[in-house]
Amino acid sequence: MDYTMKQFAEMFQTTEHTLRYYTDIGLLPCKRDSGNRRVFDDASANWMQGITYLKKCGASLQDIKEYCRLCRLEESEENLRARYQIIKKQQEQAHRRAAEAKAAADYIDYKVQHYEDILAGLAPDDMNPGSWGQGKQGE
């Protein structure tokens, strides 16, 4: 199936500007229609999915470009190992980010529970920074 620039941008929750940039730098393959407009197909969608997930892992544009370049080369063990190293690095970053997000969520869960305890009269209101200098302590 073919997708217009607008459809493709909506599919991947990105901007048309980003898609133009990716195609201009050779990161994202596309075809051109008779009016020379960019047209994306299922192969483009596969590339964009990979690009999107690498970005979400925190990969730099340079790392993504290198990964895509390697994917376009002839298969070899050296090529495979180079791609593996890039993916391994992104795996580590993804897990680090997930741990940071979990720690933040745990903190907020604690704060919500503490506020619920305050509202239920089970704990003093020690959450107001304005009262901290008056013998109360906040988190």
ABEGO torsion letter per residue (X at the ends): XBBBAAAAAAAAGBBAAAAAAAAAAGABBBBBBAAGBBBBBAAAAAAAAAAAAAAAAGBBAAAAAAAAAAAABBBBAAAAAAAAAAAAAAAAAAAAAAAAAAAAAAAAAAAAAAAAAAAAGABBBAABAAAAAAGBBBX
